[in-house]
Amino acid sequence: MTNRWDETWHRLREWTNGQAPSERLAAQILIDAEYVGLDPSHPLGGKDGGKDALGSKHGKKWIMAAYFPRGQKEFTEIRTKFEGDLLGANTNRASGIAFVTNQELRLAEREELHRLAGGIELDLFHLERITAALDKPSMASVRYQFLGIESITANSVSALRDEISAMQQRLEGLQTGGDSFCYLMFYHFDLEKNIAQNFTVIRKGQYPLYDLRLRIVNMNTGHELNKQWGEISAPAEFNFVKWQLTPHEYYRVFIHARNGQYHQDLQLRRSHIAECWLAATRVTGADGATIRFQHIDNGYESEFGEPEWK
């Protein structure tokens, strides 16, 4: 897709593709204009007998002449080229000449070319006219083939809207945290002292979390602890602690961040088989029903059964 509404006009005027593509593009323009039996001469080079193509319209013989220089030329150059092409029309005993050019022509200049044609009919395809022809939806494939301009279709507009929406969601996610969330876990246990030595916050999602606050409630004792965590952009962050544990702990962690609030239930069971505390945890939305995440350590259910959530 392009940014300029007049991209066709600019690419035609600043033509850099050479003679052969210009003749083939001109032929497509004439076919669209209802010329029939169009027979190109030698687009790739060779004697053309004074015409780039032969064709007919309304039962009359016409020749095609293509003129696609790079950039806008003085009218004297355009007129000289046209006069040479007129000789080709006479040589081929054609009734008319279709002059296809990427040049801007003022009304007075168009009139002068018609005057120069004399008894030869002139169908003048100047820059503005061929731009209008190529910008038609029916000419989209021709415009893409010769100018590399993609059509703005319903599908491309929809794709652009989806791209913009995704970019907006990403920007919002980077500012607010998007759909990221986190949960609390304990690691590195000392079995003799009955303590966990790593207090770890694990982030899920592609965006950082901001203004993170944790309110940890021991559901067995009712004791509470508040922790201000701030921002977490790494997949996980931890503190060294000496967190006292009993054989069966049940915590409810109320989590607040810039992107919303939710809570986590965390059960820890001391396992003599695994020689650590095994965890069962789940994160639910603010409604307390929507489960966003759940994890149960290997061996937890075989040793303690399915976790019972309060």
C-alpha positions in Angstrom: 0.0 0.0 0.0 1.1 3.6 -0.7 0.8 6.8 1.3 0.1 9.3 -1.5 -3.3 9.4 -3.1 -1.6 10.4 -6.4 1.0 7.7 -6.4 0.0 6.6 -9.9 0.6 10.1 -11.3 4.0 10.3 -9.7 5.2 6.9 -10.9 4.1 7.5 -14.4 5.8 10.9 -14.7 9.0 9.7 -13.2 9.1 6.7 -15.4 12.3 4.6 -15.0 11.3 1.3 -16.5 12.4 1.8 -20.0 10.9 1.5 -23.5 9.6 -2.1 -23.5 7.4 -1.9 -20.4 6.1 1.5 -21.6 4.9 0.0 -24.9 3.3 -2.9 -23.1 1.6 -0.6 -20.6 0.4 1.6 -23.5 -1.1 -1.5 -25.1 -3.0 -2.4 -22.0 -4.4 1.2 -21.8 -5.6 1.0 -25.4 -7.2 -2.4 -24.9 -9.1 -0.9 -21.9 -10.1 1.9 -24.3 -11.7 -0.7 -26.6 -9.1 -0.9 -29.2 -9.2 -4.4 -30.8 -6.8 -6.7 -32.6 -3.8 -4.9 -31.0 -0.6 -6.2 -32.5 2.6 -4.9 -30.9 5.7 -4.4 -33.1 9.0 -4.9 -31.3 8.8 -3.8 -27.6 12.2 -5.4 -26.9 13.9 -3.7 -29.8 14.0 -3.9 -33.6 12.6 -2.1 -36.7 8.9 -1.3 -36.1 8.0 0.3 -39.3 7.1 3.6 -37.7 4.6 2.2 -35.2 4.8 0.6 -31.7 1.6 -1.4 -32.4 -1.2 -1.7 -34.9 -4.9 -2.0 -34.0 -8.3 -1.0 -35.0 -11.2 1.0 -33.6 -14.7 1.4 -35.1 -13.4 -0.6 -38.1 -10.5 1.8 -38.8 -6.8 1.1 -38.8 -4.8 2.8 -36.0 -1.2 2.9 -34.9 0.0 3.2 -31.4 2.9 5.4 -30.4 4.3 5.4 -26.8 6.4 8.1 -25.3 7.5 7.6 -21.7 10.6 9.7 -20.9 11.7 10.2 -17.3 10.3 13.4 -15.9 8.5 16.3 -17.6 9.9 17.5 -20.9 9.6 20.7 -22.8 6.7 20.8 -25.2 9.1 21.3 -28.1 10.5 17.8 -27.4 7.1 16.3 -27.1 6.0 17.9 -30.3 9.1 16.6 -32.1 8.4 13.1 -31.0 4.8 13.3 -32.0 5.7 14.6 -35.5 8.0 11.6 -36.0 5.2 9.3 -35.0 2.8 11.0 -37.4 5.1 10.0 -40.2 4.6 6.4 -39.1 0.9 6.8 -39.3 1.2 8.0 -42.9 3.7 5.2 -43.8 1.3 2.6 -42.5 -1.7 4.3 -44.1 -3.5 4.5 -40.8 -6.7 6.4 -40.2 -5.6 7.5 -36.7 -2.8 7.5 -34.2 -3.1 6.8 -30.5 -0.3 8.8 -28.8 0.2 7.4 -25.3 2.6 9.5 -23.1 3.4 10.1 -19.5 3.8 13.9 -20.2 1.6 16.6 -18.8 -0.1 18.5 -21.6 -2.0 21.8 -21.3 -5.2 22.3 -23.2 -3.5 24.6 -25.7 -0.7 22.0 -26.2 -3.3 19.3 -26.8 -5.0 21.5 -29.4 -1.7 22.1 -31.1 -1.0 18.3 -31.4 -4.5 17.8 -32.9 -3.7 20.6 -35.4 -0.4 19.0 -36.3 -2.2 15.7 -36.9 -4.1 17.3 -39.8 -6.2 14.6 -41.6 -5.0 11.9 -39.2 -7.4 11.2 -36.3 -5.6 11.7 -32.9 -6.5 9.9 -29.7 -4.3 11.6 -27.1 -3.6 9.6 -23.9 -1.7 12.2 -21.8 -0.6 11.9 -18.2 -3.9 12.9 -16.5 -5.9 10.6 -18.8 -3.8 7.5 -18.4 -3.6 8.2 -14.6 -7.4 8.2 -14.5 -7.5 5.0 -16.6 -5.0 3.1 -14.4 -6.7 4.2 -11.1 -9.9 2.4 -12.1 -10.6 -0.8 -10.0 -10.7 -2.8 -13.2 -7.1 -1.8 -14.0 -5.7 -2.7 -10.6 -3.7 -5.7 -11.9 -2.2 -3.6 -14.7 -1.3 -0.8 -12.2 0.4 -3.4 -9.9 2.2 -5.1 -12.8 3.8 -2.0 -14.3 3.8 0.5 -11.4 4.0 -1.8 -8.4 1.1 -0.1 -6.7 -1.2 -2.4 -4.7 -4.9 -1.9 -4.7 -6.7 -0.7 -1.6 -9.3 -3.4 -1.3 -11.8 -4.3 1.4 -9.3 -7.0 2.6 -6.3 -4.6 2.7 -8.3 -2.0 4.6 -9.4 -4.7 7.0 -5.8 -5.9 7.4 -4.7 -2.3 8.0 -7.3 -1.8 10.7 -6.3 -5.0 12.3 -2.6 -3.9 12.2 -3.5 -0.5 13.7 -5.6 -2.2 16.4 -2.8 -4.6 17.3 -0.3 -1.6 17.5 -2.8 0.3 19.8 -3.2 -2.8 22.0 0.6 -3.2 22.2 1.0 0.5 23.2 -1.7 0.2 25.8 -0.1 -3.0 27.1 3.3 -1.4 27.4 1.6 1.5 29.4 -0.7 -0.5 31.6 0.5 -4.1 31.6 -2.1 -5.4 29.2 -3.2 -8.9 30.1 -0.1 -9.8 32.0 -0.5 -11.2 35.6 1.7 -12.6 38.3 1.6 -15.1 41.2 3.7 -15.8 44.3 5.8 -18.9 45.0 8.3 -20.1 47.6 11.5 -22.0 46.9 14.8 -23.2 48.4 13.5 -24.8 51.6 15.4 -25.6 54.8 13.7 -28.7 56.2 15.5 -28.5 59.6 14.4 -24.9 60.2 11.1 -25.2 58.4 11.6 -22.1 56.3 11.5 -21.1 52.7 14.4 -18.9 51.6 13.2 -17.6 48.3 10.1 -15.4 48.0 9.4 -15.3 44.3 7.0 -13.3 42.1 6.5 -14.9 38.7 5.1 -12.8 35.8 3.0 -14.3 33.0 2.4 -12.4 29.8 4.4 -10.2 27.3 4.1 -6.9 29.1 5.6 -5.6 32.4 3.5 -5.0 35.4 3.4 -1.7 37.2 2.5 -0.5 40.7 2.4 -4.0 41.9 1.1 -4.6 45.5 0.6 -7.9 47.3 -1.6 -8.5 50.3 -0.8 -12.0 51.6 -3.4 -13.5 54.0 -2.6 -16.7 55.9 -6.0 -18.5 55.7 -5.1 -20.8 58.6 -4.1 -18.0 61.1 -5.6 -14.8 59.6 -2.3 -13.0 59.7 -1.7 -10.5 56.9 1.4 -9.1 55.2 1.5 -6.3 52.7 4.4 -5.9 50.2 4.9 -3.0 47.8 6.7 -4.5 44.7 6.5 -1.7 42.2 7.4 -2.7 38.6 8.3 -6.2 37.4 9.5 -6.6 33.9 11.6 -9.8 34.2 9.9 -13.2 34.0 10.5 -13.6 37.7 12.0 -11.7 40.7 12.8 -12.9 44.1 13.8 -11.8 47.6 15.9 -13.8 50.1 13.8 -14.5 53.2 13.4 -16.7 56.1 9.7 -17.5 55.7 8.4 -19.8 58.5 6.3 -22.7 57.3 4.1 -25.3 58.9 3.4 -28.7 57.3 0.3 -27.3 55.6 0.0 -23.7 54.6 -2.8 -22.0 52.8 -2.3 -18.4 51.5 -4.6 -16.1 49.7 -2.7 -13.4 47.9 -4.6 -10.3 46.8 -2.7 -8.8 43.8 -3.2 -5.2 42.7 -1.5 -3.7 39.6 -2.1 -0.9 37.1 -3.9 -3.3 34.8 -6.4 -4.6 37.4 -6.7 -6.8 40.4 -7.1 -10.6 41.0 -6.1 -13.1 43.6 -4.1 -16.2 44.1 -4.7 -19.2 46.3 -1.5 -21.0 47.3 -1.3 -24.3 49.2 2.0 -25.7 50.5 2.4 -29.2 51.8 5.5 -30.6 53.4 6.5 -33.8 51.5 8.8 -36.3 53.1 9.0 -38.1 49.8 10.1 -35.0 47.8 11.9 -33.5 50.8 10.4 -30.1 50.2 7.1 -28.3 50.3 5.0 -29.1 47.3 2.7 -26.4 45.9 -0.8 -26.3 44.4 -1.8 -22.8 43.2 -4.3 -21.1 41.0 -5.0 -17.5 40.0 -8.6 -16.3 39.6 -10.0 -13.0 38.3 -11.6 -10.3 40.4 -14.9 -12.2 40.2 -13.3 -15.1 42.1 -14.6 -17.6 39.6 -12.6 -17.2 36.4 -9.4 -19.3 36.6 -6.5 -17.5 34.8 -3.8 -19.9 35.8 -3.3 -23.2 37.7 -0.3 -25.3 38.7 0.1 -28.4 40.8 3.6 -29.8 41.5 4.4 -33.3 40.5 3.7 -35.7 43.3 1.3 -33.4 45.2 -1.9 -35.2 44.3 -0.4 -38.7 44.7 0.7 -37.8 48.2 -2.0 -35.4 49.4 -4.9 -35.9 47.0 -6.6 -33.3 45.0 -6.3 -29.8 46.5 -9.4 -28.4 48.2 -9.9 -24.7 47.4 -11.5 -22.4 50.0 
